[in-house]
Amino acid sequence: MSDIVNMAGNALKAGYRYVTHGMPNVTTEQANERMLICTQCEHFNNYVCNECGCMLMLKTRMATESCPIGKWGNLLGESGNYTPSLPEQPKPTPCLPCQQAREQGIKND
């Protein structure tokens, strides 16, 4: 039973890291390289890692994750601070009533 609890805990921690860092993914090529390493590992068991209990089809795609025995690393860098590069978003156009109110000098915040 403790194995199942540890596996669930590891999955929750991985999900938390992934979400709090902006859900960054590795490239398809990087994910394939990671999966190839995993499939040749002694802890590989039908696309589940017996060391950490993670589902490898997910874990190998997450930039925040690394192999529990050091066969491949995360892409957070040495500091562990991952900052995703997001494209600049255009500023939204205000609705017509808001635009008219601003033109008349009326605050409608």
C-alpha positions in Angstrom: 0.0 0.0 0.0 2.8 2.5 0.8 4.1 2.0 -2.8 0.8 3.2 -4.2 0.8 6.2 -1.8 4.4 7.1 -2.8 3.5 6.8 -6.5 0.4 9.1 -6.0 2.5 11.6 -4.0 5.2 11.7 -6.7 2.5 12.2 -9.4 0.9 15.0 -7.4 4.3 16.7 -6.9 5.1 16.4 -10.6 1.8 17.9 -11.6 2.2 20.7 -9.1 5.7 21.6 -10.5 4.4 21.4 -14.0 1.4 23.6 -13.5 3.2 26.2 -11.3 5.9 26.6 -13.9 3.4 27.3 -16.7 3.0 23.8 -18.0 6.2 23.8 -20.1 6.7 20.9 -22.5 9.9 19.6 -24.1 10.1 19.2 -27.9 8.9 16.0 -29.5 12.5 15.1 -30.2 13.5 15.6 -26.6 10.5 13.6 -25.4 11.4 10.8 -27.8 15.0 10.8 -26.5 13.8 10.6 -22.9 11.4 7.8 -23.7 14.1 5.8 -25.5 16.3 6.0 -22.4 13.4 4.9 -20.3 12.5 1.9 -22.5 16.1 0.6 -22.0 16.1 1.1 -18.3 15.7 -1.7 -15.7 12.9 0.2 -14.0 10.7 0.4 -17.1 7.5 -1.5 -16.8 4.9 -1.0 -19.5 5.4 2.7 -19.8 5.4 3.2 -16.0 8.6 3.9 -14.1 9.0 1.4 -11.2 11.4 3.8 -9.4 9.0 6.8 -9.1 5.7 5.3 -10.3 5.2 8.0 -13.0 3.4 7.4 -16.3 6.2 7.9 -18.7 4.0 9.0 -21.6 3.4 12.1 -19.5 6.6 12.6 -17.6 8.9 12.5 -20.6 7.0 15.4 -22.1 7.2 17.7 -19.0 10.1 20.1 -19.0 9.9 20.3 -15.2 10.6 16.6 -14.7 13.7 14.5 -14.5 14.6 10.9 -14.2 14.6 9.8 -10.5 18.0 8.0 -11.0 19.6 10.7 -13.1 19.4 9.3 -16.6 17.9 12.5 -18.0 17.3 15.9 -16.4 14.8 18.7 -16.3 15.0 21.9 -18.4 14.8 24.2 -15.4 18.4 25.0 -15.4 20.8 24.9 -12.5 18.9 27.5 -10.4 15.7 25.5 -10.7 13.9 28.6 -11.9 12.1 28.0 -15.2 10.6 31.0 -16.9 8.6 30.1 -19.9 8.9 32.5 -22.9 5.4 33.4 -23.8 4.5 35.5 -26.9 3.4 39.0 -26.2 -0.4 39.2 -26.1 -2.2 42.1 -27.9 -4.1 44.4 -25.6 -7.8 43.8 -25.7 -10.0 46.4 -27.4 -12.5 47.9 -25.0 -16.1 47.4 -25.7 -18.0 50.2 -27.4 -19.8 51.6 -24.3 -16.4 51.6 -22.4 -14.7 53.3 -25.3 -17.4 56.0 -25.5 -17.3 56.5 -21.7 -13.5 57.1 -21.9 -13.9 59.5 -24.8 -16.4 61.5 -22.6 -14.0 61.4 -19.7 -16.2 59.1 -17.6 -14.4 56.6 -15.4 -16.0 53.2 -15.5 -13.4 51.0 -13.8 
